[in-house]
Amino acid sequence: MEYGIVGIIVLALNIWALINVWGSGSSLGGKLIWTLIILILPLVGMLLWFFVGPKSARPVV
């Protein structure tokens, strides 16, 4: 059961990362590359997007 919960959490975080990828100001090619990385390497791709991906310009409240 523990792996199921962890899997659901990883899936939710990957969906969040994909939404952020396609909502970012990156080029279409960049978005496609990030999408492939996240889909092929789910946990690593999501973490890479979080730490290395383009940052938004909105202020933190």
mmCIF file as gemmi writes it, N, C-alpha and C atoms, coordinates in Angstrom:
data_model
loop_
_atom_site.group_PDB
_atom_site.id
_atom_site.type_symbol
_atom_site.label_atom_id
_atom_site.label_alt_id
_atom_site.label_comp_id
_atom_site.label_asym_id
_atom_site.label_entity_id
_atom_site.label_seq_id
_atom_site.pdbx_PDB_ins_code
_atom_site.Cartn_x
_atom_site.Cartn_y
_atom_site.Cartn_z
_atom_site.occupancy
_atom_site.B_iso_or_equiv
_atom_site.pdbx_formal_charge
_atom_site.auth_seq_id
_atom_site.auth_asym_id
_atom_site.pdbx_PDB_model_num
ATOM 1 N N . MET Axp A 1 ? 0.811 -1.192 0 1 0 ? 1 A 1
ATOM 2 C CA . MET Axp A 1 ? 0 0 0 1 0 ? 1 A 1
ATOM 3 C C . MET Axp A 1 ? 0.858 1.261 0 1 0 ? 1 A 1
ATOM 4 N N . GLU Axp A 2 ? 2.021 1.223 0.634 1 0 ? 2 A 1
ATOM 5 C CA . GLU Axp A 2 ? 2.879 2.393 0.692 1 0 ? 2 A 1
ATOM 6 C C . GLU Axp A 2 ? 3.334 2.826 -0.701 1 0 ? 2 A 1
ATOM 7 N N . TYR Axp A 3 ? 3.639 1.853 -1.556 1 0 ? 3 A 1
ATOM 8 C CA . TYR Axp A 3 ? 4.1 2.207 -2.89 1 0 ? 3 A 1
ATOM 9 C C . TYR Axp A 3 ? 2.974 2.841 -3.697 1 0 ? 3 A 1
ATOM 10 N N . GLY Axp A 4 ? 1.749 2.456 -3.458 1 0 ? 4 A 1
ATOM 11 C CA . GLY Axp A 4 ? 0.617 3.044 -4.157 1 0 ? 4 A 1
ATOM 12 C C . GLY Axp A 4 ? 0.445 4.512 -3.809 1 0 ? 4 A 1
ATOM 13 N N . ILE Axp A 5 ? 0.587 4.836 -2.543 1 0 ? 5 A 1
ATOM 14 C CA . ILE Axp A 5 ? 0.461 6.231 -2.108 1 0 ? 5 A 1
ATOM 15 C C . ILE Axp A 5 ? 1.604 7.062 -2.672 1 0 ? 5 A 1
ATOM 16 N N . VAL Axp A 6 ? 2.809 6.531 -2.621 1 0 ? 6 A 1
ATOM 17 C CA . VAL Axp A 6 ? 3.97 7.24 -3.169 1 0 ? 6 A 1
ATOM 18 C C . VAL Axp A 6 ? 3.787 7.423 -4.672 1 0 ? 6 A 1
ATOM 19 N N . GLY Axp A 7 ? 3.281 6.411 -5.35 1 0 ? 7 A 1
ATOM 20 C CA . GLY Axp A 7 ? 3.038 6.509 -6.786 1 0 ? 7 A 1
ATOM 21 C C . GLY Axp A 7 ? 2.028 7.588 -7.128 1 0 ? 7 A 1
ATOM 22 N N . ILE Axp A 8 ? 0.973 7.694 -6.339 1 0 ? 8 A 1
ATOM 23 C CA . ILE Axp A 8 ? -0.034 8.726 -6.57 1 0 ? 8 A 1
ATOM 24 C C . ILE Axp A 8 ? 0.556 10.115 -6.339 1 0 ? 8 A 1
ATOM 25 N N . ILE Axp A 9 ? 1.395 10.25 -5.322 1 0 ? 9 A 1
ATOM 26 C CA . ILE Axp A 9 ? 2.044 11.539 -5.047 1 0 ? 9 A 1
ATOM 27 C C . ILE Axp A 9 ? 2.967 11.915 -6.204 1 0 ? 9 A 1
ATOM 28 N N . VAL Axp A 10 ? 3.765 10.968 -6.693 1 0 ? 10 A 1
ATOM 29 C CA . VAL Axp A 10 ? 4.664 11.238 -7.823 1 0 ? 10 A 1
ATOM 30 C C . VAL Axp A 10 ? 3.855 11.598 -9.063 1 0 ? 10 A 1
ATOM 31 N N . LEU Axp A 11 ? 2.753 10.89 -9.312 1 0 ? 11 A 1
ATOM 32 C CA . LEU Axp A 11 ? 1.9 11.2 -10.451 1 0 ? 11 A 1
ATOM 33 C C . LEU Axp A 11 ? 1.343 12.616 -10.353 1 0 ? 11 A 1
ATOM 34 N N . ALA Axp A 12 ? 0.86 12.989 -9.177 1 0 ? 12 A 1
ATOM 35 C CA . ALA Axp A 12 ? 0.315 14.336 -8.987 1 0 ? 12 A 1
ATOM 36 C C . ALA Axp A 12 ? 1.396 15.396 -9.203 1 0 ? 12 A 1
ATOM 37 N N . LEU Axp A 13 ? 2.598 15.158 -8.698 1 0 ? 13 A 1
ATOM 38 C CA . LEU Axp A 13 ? 3.691 16.118 -8.878 1 0 ? 13 A 1
ATOM 39 C C . LEU Axp A 13 ? 4.12 16.206 -10.339 1 0 ? 13 A 1
ATOM 40 N N . ASN Axp A 14 ? 4.072 15.077 -11.062 1 0 ? 14 A 1
ATOM 41 C CA . ASN Axp A 14 ? 4.41 15.104 -12.485 1 0 ? 14 A 1
ATOM 42 C C . ASN Axp A 14 ? 3.364 15.862 -13.284 1 0 ? 14 A 1
ATOM 43 N N . ILE Axp A 15 ? 2.098 15.709 -12.948 1 0 ? 15 A 1
ATOM 44 C CA . ILE Axp A 15 ? 1.048 16.471 -13.615 1 0 ? 15 A 1
ATOM 45 C C . ILE Axp A 15 ? 1.248 17.963 -13.338 1 0 ? 15 A 1
ATOM 46 N N . TRP Axp A 16 ? 1.57 18.31 -12.092 1 0 ? 16 A 1
ATOM 47 C CA . TRP Axp A 16 ? 1.865 19.705 -11.74 1 0 ? 16 A 1
ATOM 48 C C . TRP Axp A 16 ? 3.028 20.231 -12.581 1 0 ? 16 A 1
ATOM 49 N N . ALA Axp A 17 ? 4.101 19.43 -12.705 1 0 ? 17 A 1
ATOM 50 C CA . ALA Axp A 17 ? 5.272 19.857 -13.471 1 0 ? 17 A 1
ATOM 51 C C . ALA Axp A 17 ? 4.913 20.047 -14.941 1 0 ? 17 A 1
ATOM 52 N N . LEU Axp A 18 ? 4.123 19.136 -15.512 1 0 ? 18 A 1
ATOM 53 C CA . LEU Axp A 18 ? 3.742 19.265 -16.92 1 0 ? 18 A 1
ATOM 54 C C . LEU Axp A 18 ? 2.876 20.507 -17.158 1 0 ? 18 A 1
ATOM 55 N N . ILE Axp A 19 ? 1.975 20.792 -16.235 1 0 ? 19 A 1
ATOM 56 C CA . ILE Axp A 19 ? 1.156 22.003 -16.357 1 0 ? 19 A 1
ATOM 57 C C . ILE Axp A 19 ? 2.047 23.237 -16.313 1 0 ? 19 A 1
ATOM 58 N N . ASN Axp A 20 ? 3.036 23.233 -15.432 1 0 ? 20 A 1
ATOM 59 C CA . ASN Axp A 20 ? 3.958 24.367 -15.344 1 0 ? 20 A 1
ATOM 60 C C . ASN Axp A 20 ? 4.843 24.476 -16.575 1 0 ? 20 A 1
ATOM 61 N N . VAL Axp A 21 ? 5.25 23.34 -17.137 1 0 ? 21 A 1
ATOM 62 C CA . VAL Axp A 21 ? 6.063 23.363 -18.357 1 0 ? 21 A 1
ATOM 63 C C . VAL Axp A 21 ? 5.291 24.048 -19.475 1 0 ? 21 A 1
ATOM 64 N N . TRP Axp A 22 ? 4.057 23.616 -19.697 1 0 ? 22 A 1
ATOM 65 C CA . TRP Axp A 22 ? 3.278 24.155 -20.818 1 0 ? 22 A 1
ATOM 66 C C . TRP Axp A 22 ? 2.763 25.558 -20.537 1 0 ? 22 A 1
ATOM 67 N N . GLY Axp A 23 ? 2.77 25.99 -19.293 1 0 ? 23 A 1
ATOM 68 C CA . GLY Axp A 23 ? 2.38 27.353 -18.964 1 0 ? 23 A 1
ATOM 69 C C . GLY Axp A 23 ? 3.56 28.309 -18.903 1 0 ? 23 A 1
ATOM 70 N N . SER Axp A 24 ? 4.76 27.796 -19.074 1 0 ? 24 A 1
ATOM 71 C CA . SER Axp A 24 ? 5.954 28.636 -18.987 1 0 ? 24 A 1
ATOM 72 C C . SER Axp A 24 ? 6.167 29.404 -20.284 1 0 ? 24 A 1
ATOM 73 N N . GLY Axp A 25 ? 7.112 30.31 -20.248 1 0 ? 25 A 1
ATOM 74 C CA . GLY Axp A 25 ? 7.427 31.117 -21.427 1 0 ? 25 A 1
ATOM 75 C C . GLY Axp A 25 ? 8.499 30.503 -22.299 1 0 ? 25 A 1
ATOM 76 N N . SER Axp A 26 ? 8.818 29.241 -22.098 1 0 ? 26 A 1
ATOM 77 C CA . SER Axp A 26 ? 9.843 28.57 -22.897 1 0 ? 26 A 1
ATOM 78 C C . SER Axp A 26 ? 9.383 28.399 -24.336 1 0 ? 26 A 1
ATOM 79 N N . SER Axp A 27 ? 10.34 28.132 -25.21 1 0 ? 27 A 1
ATOM 80 C CA . SER Axp A 27 ? 10.011 27.87 -26.608 1 0 ? 27 A 1
ATOM 81 C C . SER Axp A 27 ? 9.306 26.519 -26.72 1 0 ? 27 A 1
ATOM 82 N N . LEU Axp A 28 ? 8.677 26.282 -27.857 1 0 ? 28 A 1
ATOM 83 C CA . LEU Axp A 28 ? 7.97 25.025 -28.072 1 0 ? 28 A 1
ATOM 84 C C . LEU Axp A 28 ? 8.925 23.835 -27.975 1 0 ? 28 A 1
ATOM 85 N N . GLY Axp A 29 ? 10.118 23.993 -28.532 1 0 ? 29 A 1
ATOM 86 C CA . GLY Axp A 29 ? 11.109 22.924 -28.464 1 0 ? 29 A 1
ATOM 87 C C . GLY Axp A 29 ? 11.52 22.622 -27.031 1 0 ? 29 A 1
ATOM 88 N N . GLY Axp A 30 ? 11.704 23.671 -26.237 1 0 ? 30 A 1
ATOM 89 C CA . GLY Axp A 30 ? 12.048 23.485 -24.832 1 0 ? 30 A 1
ATOM 90 C C . GLY Axp A 30 ? 10.947 22.783 -24.069 1 0 ? 30 A 1
ATOM 91 N N . LYS Axp A 31 ? 9.7 23.169 -24.369 1 0 ? 31 A 1
ATOM 92 C CA . LYS Axp A 31 ? 8.563 22.532 -23.708 1 0 ? 31 A 1
ATOM 93 C C . LYS Axp A 31 ? 8.483 21.052 -24.056 1 0 ? 31 A 1
ATOM 94 N N . LEU Axp A 32 ? 8.74 20.722 -25.316 1 0 ? 32 A 1
ATOM 95 C CA . LEU Axp A 32 ? 8.701 19.312 -25.729 1 0 ? 32 A 1
ATOM 96 C C . LEU Axp A 32 ? 9.807 18.504 -25.059 1 0 ? 32 A 1
ATOM 97 N N . ILE Axp A 33 ? 10.996 19.084 -24.969 1 0 ? 33 A 1
ATOM 98 C CA . ILE Axp A 33 ? 12.114 18.386 -24.323 1 0 ? 33 A 1
ATOM 99 C C . ILE Axp A 33 ? 11.822 18.159 -22.846 1 0 ? 33 A 1
ATOM 100 N N . TRP Axp A 34 ? 11.335 19.199 -22.154 1 0 ? 34 A 1
ATOM 101 C CA . TRP Axp A 34 ? 11 19.045 -20.736 1 0 ? 34 A 1
ATOM 102 C C . TRP Axp A 34 ? 9.9 18.006 -20.55 1 0 ? 34 A 1
ATOM 103 N N . THR Axp A 35 ? 8.905 18.014 -21.436 1 0 ? 35 A 1
ATOM 104 C CA . THR Axp A 35 ? 7.817 17.043 -21.339 1 0 ? 35 A 1
ATOM 105 C C . THR Axp A 35 ? 8.354 15.619 -21.48 1 0 ? 35 A 1
ATOM 106 N N . LEU Axp A 36 ? 9.227 15.403 -22.448 1 0 ? 36 A 1
ATOM 107 C CA . LEU Axp A 36 ? 9.814 14.063 -22.628 1 0 ? 36 A 1
ATOM 108 C C . LEU Axp A 36 ? 10.636 13.644 -21.414 1 0 ? 36 A 1
ATOM 109 N N . ILE Axp A 37 ? 11.406 14.57 -20.874 1 0 ? 37 A 1
ATOM 110 C CA . ILE Axp A 37 ? 12.215 14.245 -19.687 1 0 ? 37 A 1
ATOM 111 C C . ILE Axp A 37 ? 11.312 13.846 -18.526 1 0 ? 37 A 1
ATOM 112 N N . ILE Axp A 38 ? 10.242 14.602 -18.314 1 0 ? 38 A 1
ATOM 113 C CA . ILE Axp A 38 ? 9.332 14.309 -17.197 1 0 ? 38 A 1
ATOM 114 C C . ILE Axp A 38 ? 8.61 12.987 -17.418 1 0 ? 38 A 1
ATOM 115 N N . LEU Axp A 39 ? 8.225 12.687 -18.664 1 0 ? 39 A 1
ATOM 116 C CA . LEU Axp A 39 ? 7.508 11.445 -18.935 1 0 ? 39 A 1
ATOM 117 C C . LEU Axp A 39 ? 8.416 10.224 -18.895 1 0 ? 39 A 1
ATOM 118 N N . ILE Axp A 40 ? 9.649 10.361 -19.353 1 0 ? 40 A 1
ATOM 119 C CA . ILE Axp A 40 ? 10.571 9.218 -19.383 1 0 ? 40 A 1
ATOM 120 C C . ILE Axp A 40 ? 11.179 8.955 -18.006 1 0 ? 40 A 1
ATOM 121 N N . LEU Axp A 41 ? 11.528 10.009 -17.291 1 0 ? 41 A 1
ATOM 122 C CA . LEU Axp A 41 ? 12.121 9.895 -15.959 1 0 ? 41 A 1
ATOM 123 C C . LEU Axp A 41 ? 11.223 10.634 -14.962 1 0 ? 41 A 1
ATOM 124 N N . PRO Axp A 42 ? 10.123 10.035 -14.537 1 0 ? 42 A 1
ATOM 125 C CA . PRO Axp A 42 ? 9.109 10.769 -13.769 1 0 ? 42 A 1
ATOM 126 C C . PRO Axp A 42 ? 9.637 11.505 -12.544 1 0 ? 42 A 1
ATOM 127 N N . LEU Axp A 43 ? 10.291 10.843 -11.641 1 0 ? 43 A 1
ATOM 128 C CA . LEU Axp A 43 ? 10.735 11.502 -10.411 1 0 ? 43 A 1
ATOM 129 C C . LEU Axp A 43 ? 11.896 12.443 -10.684 1 0 ? 43 A 1
ATOM 130 N N . VAL Axp A 44 ? 12.872 11.984 -11.436 1 0 ? 44 A 1
ATOM 131 C CA . VAL Axp A 44 ? 14.048 12.802 -11.748 1 0 ? 44 A 1
ATOM 132 C C . VAL Axp A 44 ? 13.646 14.006 -12.607 1 0 ? 44 A 1
ATOM 133 N N . GLY Axp A 45 ? 12.787 13.775 -13.601 1 0 ? 45 A 1
ATOM 134 C CA . GLY Axp A 45 ? 12.351 14.863 -14.474 1 0 ? 45 A 1
ATOM 135 C C . GLY Axp A 45 ? 11.618 15.95 -13.724 1 0 ? 45 A 1
ATOM 136 N N . MET Axp A 46 ? 10.729 15.543 -12.816 1 0 ? 46 A 1
ATOM 137 C CA . MET Axp A 46 ? 9.981 16.518 -12.032 1 0 ? 46 A 1
ATOM 138 C C . MET Axp A 46 ? 10.922 17.319 -11.135 1 0 ? 46 A 1
ATOM 139 N N . LEU Axp A 47 ? 11.87 16.643 -10.507 1 0 ? 47 A 1
ATOM 140 C CA . LEU Axp A 47 ? 12.822 17.348 -9.646 1 0 ? 47 A 1
ATOM 141 C C . LEU Axp A 47 ? 13.71 18.293 -10.455 1 0 ? 47 A 1
ATOM 142 N N . LEU Axp A 48 ? 14.143 17.846 -11.643 1 0 ? 48 A 1
ATOM 143 C CA . LEU Axp A 48 ? 14.943 18.715 -12.506 1 0 ? 48 A 1
ATOM 144 C C . LEU Axp A 48 ? 14.157 19.954 -12.9 1 0 ? 48 A 1
ATOM 145 N N . TRP Axp A 49 ? 12.891 19.775 -13.267 1 0 ? 49 A 1
ATOM 146 C CA . TRP Axp A 49 ? 12.068 20.932 -13.634 1 0 ? 49 A 1
ATOM 147 C C . TRP Axp A 49 ? 11.952 21.895 -12.457 1 0 ? 49 A 1
ATOM 148 N N . PHE Axp A 50 ? 11.744 21.354 -11.269 1 0 ? 50 A 1
ATOM 149 C CA . PHE Axp A 50 ? 11.567 22.202 -10.092 1 0 ? 50 A 1
ATOM 150 C C . PHE Axp A 50 ? 12.817 23.026 -9.806 1 0 ? 50 A 1
ATOM 151 N N . PHE Axp A 51 ? 14.001 22.412 -9.912 1 0 ? 51 A 1
ATOM 152 C CA . PHE Axp A 51 ? 15.242 23.1 -9.54 1 0 ? 51 A 1
ATOM 153 C C . PHE Axp A 51 ? 15.931 23.811 -10.709 1 0 ? 51 A 1
ATOM 154 N N . VAL Axp A 52 ? 15.784 23.312 -11.94 1 0 ? 52 A 1
ATOM 155 C CA . VAL Axp A 52 ? 16.547 23.839 -13.067 1 0 ? 52 A 1
ATOM 156 C C . VAL Axp A 52 ? 15.669 24.565 -14.082 1 0 ? 52 A 1
ATOM 157 N N . GLY Axp A 53 ? 14.384 24.233 -14.125 1 0 ? 53 A 1
ATOM 158 C CA . GLY Axp A 53 ? 13.49 24.819 -15.12 1 0 ? 53 A 1
ATOM 159 C C . GLY Axp A 53 ? 13.377 26.321 -14.986 1 0 ? 53 A 1
ATOM 160 N N . PRO Axp A 54 ? 12.821 26.962 -16.013 1 0 ? 54 A 1
ATOM 161 C CA . PRO Axp A 54 ? 12.68 28.421 -15.969 1 0 ? 54 A 1
ATOM 162 C C . PRO Axp A 54 ? 11.823 28.872 -14.797 1 0 ? 54 A 1
ATOM 163 N N . LYS Axp A 55 ? 12.224 29.933 -14.187 1 0 ? 55 A 1
ATOM 164 C CA . LYS Axp A 55 ? 11.505 30.456 -13.03 1 0 ? 55 A 1
ATOM 165 C C . LYS Axp A 55 ? 10.489 31.491 -13.49 1 0 ? 55 A 1
ATOM 166 N N . SER Axp A 56 ? 9.365 31.531 -12.831 1 0 ? 56 A 1
ATOM 167 C CA . SER Axp A 56 ? 8.336 32.517 -13.174 1 0 ? 56 A 1
ATOM 168 C C . SER Axp A 56 ? 8.712 33.875 -12.599 1 0 ? 56 A 1
ATOM 169 N N . ALA Axp A 57 ? 8.146 34.914 -13.173 1 0 ? 57 A 1
ATOM 170 C CA . ALA Axp A 57 ? 8.459 36.28 -12.746 1 0 ? 57 A 1
ATOM 171 C C . ALA Axp A 57 ? 7.491 36.788 -11.692 1 0 ? 57 A 1
ATOM 172 N N . ARG Axp A 58 ? 6.542 35.962 -11.279 1 0 ? 58 A 1
ATOM 173 C CA . ARG Axp A 58 ? 5.565 36.435 -10.3 1 0 ? 58 A 1
ATOM 174 C C . ARG Axp A 58 ? 6.183 36.487 -8.906 1 0 ? 58 A 1
ATOM 175 N N . PRO Axp A 59 ? 5.838 37.505 -8.139 1 0 ? 59 A 1
ATOM 176 C CA . PRO Axp A 59 ? 6.413 37.647 -6.798 1 0 ? 59 A 1
ATOM 177 C C . PRO Axp A 59 ? 5.836 36.635 -5.816 1 0 ? 59 A 1
ATOM 178 N N . VAL Axp A 60 ? 6.651 36.274 -4.848 1 0 ? 60 A 1
ATOM 179 C CA . VAL Axp A 60 ? 6.212 35.361 -3.808 1 0 ? 60 A 1
ATOM 180 C C . VAL Axp A 60 ? 5.589 36.188 -2.7 1 0 ? 60 A 1
ATOM 181 N N . VAL Axp A 61 ? 4.404 35.817 -2.281 1 0 ? 61 A 1
ATOM 182 C CA . VAL Axp A 61 ? 3.691 36.586 -1.245 1 0 ? 61 A 1
ATOM 183 C C . VAL Axp A 61 ? 3.927 35.979 0.108 1 0 ? 61 A 1
